[in-house]
Amino acid sequence: MKGSQIKLLILNVEVNTQRLSVSELKNGIYLLRIIENGKEIASEKITVQH
């Protein structure tokens, strides 16, 4: 995936646990930002390959 563009995913947390299903995402590199109460509490780069 060299030269791939990084896509942005934002997950708003309203409960203690959230699950992210990547089955509908296309292959690629994503930056996952986890938002709680309007503030970013974590970010992680993930790679999706099916």
C-alpha positions as CSV (number, residue, x, y, z in Angstrom):
1,M,0.0,0.0,0.0
2,K,2.9,2.3,-0.5
3,G,1.8,5.7,-1.7
4,S,-1.7,5.2,-0.4
5,Q,-3.7,8.1,0.9
6,I,-4.7,7.9,4.6
7,K,-8.4,8.1,5.2
8,L,-10.0,9.6,8.3
9,L,-12.4,7.7,10.6
10,I,-14.0,9.5,13.5
11,L,-15.7,7.4,16.3
12,N,-17.8,9.4,18.8
13,V,-17.9,7.6,22.1
14,E,-21.1,7.9,24.1
15,V,-20.8,4.7,26.1
16,N,-17.8,2.9,27.7
17,T,-17.2,0.5,24.8
18,Q,-17.5,0.9,21.1
19,R,-16.8,-1.6,18.4
20,L,-15.7,-0.7,14.9
21,S,-16.5,-3.1,12.1
22,V,-14.1,-2.8,9.2
23,S,-16.0,-5.3,7.0
24,E,-17.5,-2.5,4.9
25,L,-14.3,-0.4,4.6
26,K,-12.2,-0.6,1.5
27,N,-8.6,-1.7,1.8
28,G,-6.4,1.1,2.9
29,I,-4.8,3.0,5.7
30,Y,-7.1,4.9,8.1
31,L,-6.5,7.4,10.9
32,L,-9.0,6.5,13.6
33,R,-9.8,9.4,16.0
34,I,-11.8,8.6,19.1
35,I,-13.9,11.5,20.3
36,E,-15.5,11.7,23.8
37,N,-17.5,14.8,25.0
38,G,-16.2,16.8,22.0
39,K,-12.5,16.0,22.8
40,E,-10.1,13.6,21.1
41,I,-9.1,11.0,23.6
42,A,-7.1,8.8,21.3
43,S,-6.0,8.3,17.8
44,E,-4.6,5.2,16.0
45,K,-3.5,4.4,12.5
46,I,-5.1,1.2,11.3
47,T,-4.6,-0.8,8.1
48,V,-7.5,-2.7,6.5
49,Q,-6.7,-5.6,4.2
50,H,-9.4,-8.1,3.2
